Amino acid sequence: MVSSVQGAFLKFLVQMSKATRVLEIGTFTGYSALCMAEGLKGRGKEAKVVTLEKNIEYFKVAKENIESSGLGHLIELKLGNAIDTLLNLDNTVQYGLIFIDADKGNYINYYNIVLERNLLSDDGIIVADNVLFRGLVSQVTKTKETKDLSKISSTVKHLHSFNEYIANDRRTTQVLLPCFDGITLIRKNF
């Protein structure tokens, strides 16, 4: 879940990036999509947040929130498995900002699909949320030293793997910000 401060940060990133297309992986209640749509106001007919949600209950809540917001014309809500949806998106359309805030076990998959299908514009940014997960991700490194990973949750292990993966990926440059629940900004290398 995105806080109001993080929502303001996402809106700011959209405004700063001059993006006209935003992709969100993981809608939940629709709050972050609404914040990013606020950042798109005045960007023309092409301006759109495309947001993906697999949980039908969250989808219904988000749809209701979006429809009652006055920003529904800027948001396209898609129901389904995010990997399948990403693989079926029109890859001639690129996004200036892509926000990943979905099931943590698929962060690496989402990241790779976005890059391999060229969904991120050359000057775009990927924003990955929860990369420190309540400060627990740092415990993976400490626990690896003692060889006892049994007490570390799978979510934390997945996020640690994602952080290591992108840190070693030469296709991109990234910075992990230790604010909110940990947020990483990623851009393509040229």
HELIX and SHEET records of a PDB file:
HELIX    1   1 SER A    4  SER A   17  1                                  14    
HELIX    2   2 TYR A   31  LEU A   40  1                                  10    
HELIX    3   3 ILE A   56  GLU A   67  1                                  12    
HELIX    4   4 GLY A   72  LEU A   74  5                                   3    
HELIX    5   5 ALA A   82  ASN A   88  1                                   7    
HELIX    6   6 LYS A  104  ASN A  106  5                                   3    
HELIX    7   7 TYR A  107  GLU A  116  1                                  10    
HELIX    8   8 VAL A  137  THR A  146  1                                  10    
HELIX    9   9 SER A  154  ALA A  167  1                                  14    
SHEET    1   A 7 ILE A  75  LEU A  79  0                                        
SHEET    2   A 7 LYS A  48  GLU A  53  1                                        
SHEET    3   A 7 ARG A  21  ILE A  25  1                                        
SHEET    4   A 7 TYR A  95  ILE A 100  1                                        
SHEET    5   A 7 LEU A 120  ASP A 129  1                                        
SHEET    6   A 7 ILE A 183  LYS A 188 -1                                        
SHEET    7   A 7 THR A 172  LEU A 177 -1                                        
END                                                                             
